[in-house]
Amino acid sequence: MQRVLLTVILTGITGWATGCGSEQAVRRSGAEKPLMTGGETRFLEDSSGRWAVHDVNRPAPPVVTPFAQAGKAPSDAIVLFDGTDLSQWTDQHGGPAKWVVKADYMEAVRDSGPVKTKQRFGSCQLHLEFATPSQVKGRSQGRGNSGVFLQDTYEVQVLDSYDNATYPDGQCAALYGRSVPLVNVCAKPGEWQSYDIIFHRPLFDGDRVTRKATFTVLQNGVLVQDHVVLSGGTGWRGSNAISNYEAHEDKLPISLQDHGNPLRYRNIWIRELED
């Protein structure tokens, strides 16, 4: 009886010691006591290392101060246009931007060409606000037309699509020639609208695309492009044709299109994202 009792005690002590040793090993690897699922410790890996699930020592994200009011730039954003001047922008040749600043917005000048950011960007979160002309002229693609080009290449269409029929892959919030928006949420002509664009750039190996670009777009707070994988380029190549992917630099300017209509833009900011 004494021998049996002694065996039980020793077994309990051994199990307790083994358990403590395992927990200490996890703690030494930078983990607090992990979540146990069926007796098995679950680990996850990311760019910061290997961590037990619910590990309080796992690196926390940086603190960012949000905007004071909807649409304003958060603390880690790069402000591209605050309504003051066009010092962050150039024309298509790298010279001074030819658009005009009025009140708190910039306005496209007919035949002046696009404006482009001096700074270059890859994957990003982009916010901007736009207004199509309050005085309605033209129809289809001739009415309130412009575009937001990520990496100076991939277009999110800007168009007065309020009671204005056109081809669906060219209406407002379309990925031009590629992806029709989920809904038409356009405001009336002259009213301010917003785009929030999450863009992950394509990757290339020589001339071959190894990862296609993706777009998530909210227009006026409504989801209109839901993590769309861009199947190719968005460049106009004729009435029923569109461009393919062509290899380019990792970072290129953001550009706003002059399509002959006096589009207005304001409150433009960007946050760079990791690839």
N, C-alpha and C positions, 0 to 999 in steps of 0.2 A: 504493500500500500504506500509506504514511504517513497519507494523507488518510482512508482507511477506518479505520485504527487510532484516529486522533484522533476520528472521529465516534462510534465505539463508546465511547471514554472519556467524551466529553462527554455522551452519552446516559445512561450509567451515573451520572454525577455529577448530571445533572438529575433522574433518577428518585429517587436517594437524597435529594436536597434536597426534592423534592416530598413524599416519604414522611415525612421529618422534619417538614416544615411541617404536614402533616395531623395527625401525632401531637402536635405542640406545640399545635395548635388544640384538640384534644381535651383535652389537659392543662389548657389555659387555661380550658376550660369546667368544670373541676372533676373531670376524669376521668383515671384512670391509663390505661395502654395497654389498650384494649378487647379483648374476645374477638373474633377474626376468624372469620367463618363464610362460607366461599366468597368471601373477600376483602372482605366487606361488614361494616361496623361496625353492631352491633345496639344500639339505644337503647330504653330504657323510660322511661315517665313515671309519676310518682305525685305525691302532694300536696307532696313536697319539691322537685320539679323534674324535669329530664330528665337521665338518666344512661346511660352506656355499660354494657353487661352486665359483671358482675364488677368494677365500679368500687369501689375501696377507699375513695374519698372520699364515696361515697353515705352519707347519715346512718344511723348504726346505731340500733337500738331502745334505749330506756332499760333500765337494769339493774334487775331486780326480784328481791328475795330470796324464794325459794320457801318454802313451809311447812316447818316442822321435822318434821312428821309428816303423814300423809295427812289431808286435809280441813281442816287449820288454815289460817288466813288468810295470804296472801302479804303482802309489805310494802306494796303499793300498794292494798290492799283497805280498805273502810270496814266496820268491825265493827258490825253492827246488834244483835247479842245475844251476849254472852260468858258468860251464865249468872249474871250478877251482879244486874241489875235491868232494868226496862222503861223506862229513861229515854229511849230512842230511839223509843218507841212511844206511840201514843194509842189511844183508843177511836174508834168510827166518827164521833163528833161533835167530835173534837179534844180531848177531856178525857183524864184519866189512864186508861191501859189497865187493864182490869178482870180480865185474866188473872192467874194467880198464878205466882210463881217458887218452885221447889222444887229443892234441890240445884243442879244446873247446867243446868236446863231451865225453860222456861215451859210452862204447861198451860192449855188452854182451859177456861173456866168456862161451863157451860151457860146459854144465854140472855143472855150478857153482850155478844154481838155480836163482830165481828171486831176484830183489832188492826191498826194501820196504822203505817208508819214516819213519823216526823216529816219526814224528808228525802224529797224527790221524785226520781224517777229516770226515765230514758228507756231507751235500749239499754243492756244490762248483762250481766254474768256473775254469777249468783247461786248461792251454795252454802248449803244448810241440811240439817239432820238432823231426822228425825221418828220418832216411835214411836206406833203405834196401841195402844189399850188391851190389856193382857195378858189381862184378863178379857173374853172374847168375849161380846158381846150383840148381838142383832139379826142381820139378814141383808141382802144386797144393799146398797143405798145407806144403810141404817140402821146399818151396822157400820163403825165407825172412820172416819167421814167428816169431811173438812175440805178445804181447798184453798189453793193458793198463787196469788195474783193479781198478775200483773205489770201495772204502771200501774193498779192497783186495778180492772182490767177483764178481763184475759185469764187464764183459770184453767188451771193444771196441777193435775189432780185428785189429792187424797190420800184413800186409802180402804184399808181392810183387804181386800185382794184375795187373801189367802192362803186357798185353798180356799173361795172365796166368790163365787158366780156373780152377775153383774149385766150390764147392757147394756155392751158392750165400749167404747163411746166415753164411758163414765162410770166405768171402772175406774181403779185407781191408775195414774198416769203418763199418762193420757189428756189431750189438750187438750179440755177438756170439751165434749161434743156435736159435736166436729169430727174429731179424729184419734185413732184407736186406737193404743196403744203397739205397738211391734214385737214385744215379748215381755212376759210376766208374770214379773218377777224379784223379786216381793215376799218379804220375810222373814216369819217367823212373828209373830203378834201379840205385842206387847211388846218386840220386838227393834228396835234402832236401825237406821234406814235413811238413805240420803242421796239428795239431788237436787243435780245440777249442771246449771244451766239457762243456756244462751246465748240471749239474746233480743234481737232487733232490732225496734224499735218501728215501727208503721205511720206513714206520712206522709200528710198531708191537704192538699188545696187547697180551702179552704172546707169544704163538707160532703162533698166527693168524696175517696175514698181514692186516692192516687196510687202508694203502695207498701204492700203488705200486710206484716203482721208475720211474722217467721220465728222458729221455735223449734228448738233442738237441746237434747235432754234426756238426761242419763245418770242412771239410778237404780241405786244400789249399784254404780256403776262400769260399768254395762252400758248401751249405747246403746239408747234406747227411742223417741226422736223424732229423726229424722235430717234436720235442716234443713228442717223442714216449713213450707210457706207457709200461714199461717192464712187460710182462705177467708172467714172472717167472725168475728163475736163469739162468745163462749162463755157468754152469759147464758141462764139457764133461762127458757123462754117457754111451758112446758107439756110434756106427756108426749112429744110428737113435734115440738117446735119449739125454735128456738135464735135468739139475737139476731144482728143484722147489725152491720157496722161503723157506729159513730157517731163523728163528729169529736170530739176531745178535746185537752187541753193536751199539750205536748211532754213534760212530766215530771209524774208522778203517784206517789203512794205505792206501796210494796209492801204487800200486805195478806194476812193469814192468817185463814181462815174459821172461825167458830164454827158448827158444824152439829149441836150438841147432844151431841157425844162428847168425852171428855177427852183430846184429842190432845196430844202433847208435842212441843216443838221446842227445838232447841239449836244452838249453833255456826253462827250465821247471819252471813254476810258477803257483800259485793257489790263488784264492780269495774265502774265506769262505762266504757262503750264508745262510740267515735265512731259517728255515723250514716253 
